[in-house]
Every structure is written in structure tokens, then in C-alpha cells.
Amino acid sequence: KSAVYNGIWTKPRQEAEARRLFYVALTRAKKQLTVIRHRRAPDWTQIT
């Protein structure tokens, strides 16, 4: 498969997996959850 195909296909899957893992972390926290981000990360309003 071409690099273009792999880039188009894998990036959305990786983003979806990252969102899923973030959701799991949020929902499994029992007492406290601290969420941090790198200062170069997208603005919080861009997190969907």
C-alpha cells in the first residue's frame, strides 16, 4: 500500500484510539483525575 494511503488511513485511527484511551481514563478515575497538556498542544476548546 502506498504511503499516502497509509497516512490517510492510520492517522484517523490513531486519533480515534487516543480519544478512546482518554475517555477510558476519564471514566475510570475513582477519586481524582489530573489532566495536563503541553503548552504547544492545541487549545482545550479543540478537544472533541
C-alpha positions as CSV (number, residue, x, y, z in Angstrom):
1,K,0.0,0.0,0.0
2,S,1.2,3.5,-0.7
3,A,2.4,5.9,1.9
4,V,-0.4,8.3,1.0
5,Y,-3.0,5.5,1.7
6,N,-1.3,4.6,5.0
7,G,-1.2,8.2,6.1
8,I,-4.9,8.8,5.3
9,W,-6.0,5.6,6.9
10,T,-3.8,5.4,10.0
11,K,-3.9,9.0,11.3
12,P,-7.7,9.0,11.9
13,R,-7.4,5.5,13.5
14,Q,-4.6,6.7,15.8
15,E,-6.6,9.8,16.7
16,A,-9.7,7.7,17.4
17,E,-7.6,5.4,19.6
18,A,-6.2,8.3,21.5
19,R,-9.7,9.7,22.2
20,R,-10.8,6.3,23.3
21,L,-8.0,5.9,25.8
22,F,-8.6,9.4,27.1
23,Y,-12.3,8.6,27.6
24,V,-11.4,5.4,29.4
25,A,-9.0,7.3,31.7
26,L,-11.7,9.9,32.5
27,T,-14.4,7.3,33.2
28,R,-12.2,5.0,35.3
29,A,-10.8,7.7,37.7
30,K,-12.2,6.9,41.2
31,K,-11.1,9.8,43.4
32,Q,-9.1,12.2,41.4
33,L,-8.0,12.9,37.9
34,T,-5.4,15.4,36.8
35,V,-5.3,16.3,33.2
36,I,-2.3,18.2,31.9
37,R,-1.2,19.2,28.4
38,H,2.0,20.5,26.8
39,R,1.9,24.3,26.2
40,R,2.3,23.6,22.5
41,A,-0.7,21.3,22.5
42,P,-4.0,22.5,20.9
43,D,-6.3,24.7,22.8
44,W,-8.7,22.9,25.2
45,T,-11.6,24.1,23.0
46,Q,-10.2,22.0,20.2
47,I,-10.6,18.7,22.1
48,T,-13.6,16.8,21.0
